[in-house]
Amino acid sequence: MEQRSQVESALGGAAYGMLFVLGVVMGVVGGFTHSAWPGLPVVSAVLWLVLIFGVSLGAGRLMGGRAAAAVTSAGWVLVSSAFSLRLGAGDLVIAGDASGHVYLYGGMVAAVAAFLMLPSSGGSWLLRGYPEEGSAPPGRVQQGR
């Protein structure tokens, strides 16, 4: 396994932190503008779905794994979930109308779709198979011949 230096680890952590902040910013801006077009509010919500999908997929491809898409989407989901709660005074950022439902639930589907479209970095544990002939399966000690 390749060893990473402390500088590389710090840069990786900073990159994931910035992706989380990007997701938070997208959630804040999208929460207030998902129904921005007065005549066609659902169209602006659908445009936000495309943006959420594209940014999550792009982050995962640029960082080389699913974790980047998950971190970006987590920032968006955190803010969007908070914006969908009704406060004591009745204030609500993401309303329960058609554009709000398309933005909130469609955005979650878009985030999951972007996550699933990215390849996993470690490979599937189901597809690793058994070791070559002559070596013992994992957990067993090979006996002499």
Secondary structure, DSSP 4 states (H G I P E B T S, - for coil): -----HHHHHHHHHHHHHHHHHHHHHHHHHHHHTT--SS-HHHHHHHHHHHHHHHHHHHHHHHTSHHHHHHHHHHHHHHHHHHTSPPTT---SS-SSHHHHHHHHHHHHHHHHHHHHSPPSS--SSSS-PPPTTSPPTT-PPPP-
